[in-house]
Amino acid sequence: MKRNSTRSNRTQSSRPKPKQKSVRVSVSKGRRIFLLSPANAAGLRARIVASENASFALATRLRTEGAPLGEVFSFISGLYFRGKLAYAQRFAEARAGIPGAFVITASGGLIPPETVITAEDLAALSAASISATDRRYREPLERDARAICELAGPKCEVVLLGSIATPKYVEPLLEIFGERLLFPIEFVGRGDMSRGGLMLRSARSGEQLTYVPVASAVRHGPRPEKLPKLPRGYYEQRKGSSG
């Protein structure tokens, strides 16, 4: 994996709806780092892009010089990860040489989406199960989260772009970030595809979602109305304009 050799360098580069507790809504303009839940690196699309027989451009690059983790996971996951990546790139606010976004991985801790990986790296990153009880996943995640917490300082908010309905992300991250760990309240009740579309729309409009602390928020709710469709070819157009 083409990344800095030291840990510190890497961190630098339905029932009735429950009554919502009183929560703090984030409206600050301070520093903000996003943590993106990963694509399924053990699924079918991951096997396709890592196949030695695949001849499309991304697969060829992955086998040879490598490709950015964010691009690889966008292929594997589709709309959901594309939305997370576009949103994080649009709204991240980090300083002091710390990346504005990190991808949670199954066995590699927190990795900036710009990090170049190879097919071998992809296999290594998916070697563990994403479970709060799997040490191969949890220990690297906690190690990197502590480093980010120390480097970013107490005024930097950390926004989880991923599910908070299970303990696999929430449990280890809450222990380190506490009330600074936020998530978009608009995620409640939405499936992955709806969340992906929501984040793409926010990135397009320039309007951020509403962040609330994970620790005190209601994590389940009724399904909201469907979003209107994005313009045809929107993501491809955005990718081309940002490249």
Number of C-alpha atoms within 10 A of each C-alpha: 16 13 15 13 9 8 12 14 12 19 24 19 16 7 7 7 10 11 7 11 9 9 14 13 13 17 10 10 9 12 17 21 24 27 26 25 20 24 24 16 22 16 12 11 18 22 16 14 23 22 15 13 10 14 11 9 9 18 22 20 17 24 18 12 12 21 22 19 23 26 17 28 23 19 18 24 19 15 20 25 29 23 26 30 27 21 26 24 15 17 18 17 19 19 16 10 12 20 22 24 29 28 25 27 27 26 22 22 20 24 23 23 23 17 20 19 24 23 25 13 17 22 16 16 19 21 17 18 17 20 16 17 12 14 14 18 24 25 16 18 22 17 14 21 23 16 15 24 18 10 17 23 11 11 12 22 26 27 23 26 25 21 19 20 12 11 14 18 21 19 15 17 22 17 13 16 18 14 16 22 24 26 27 21 17 15 26 20 15 19 13 16 14 19 24 24 22 24 28 25 21 18 22 15 9 12 13 15 17 14 22 23 24 23 18 14 18 20 18 16 16 13 12 13 9 10 11 9 8 12 8 8 8 13 17 9 11 14 11 9 8 6 5
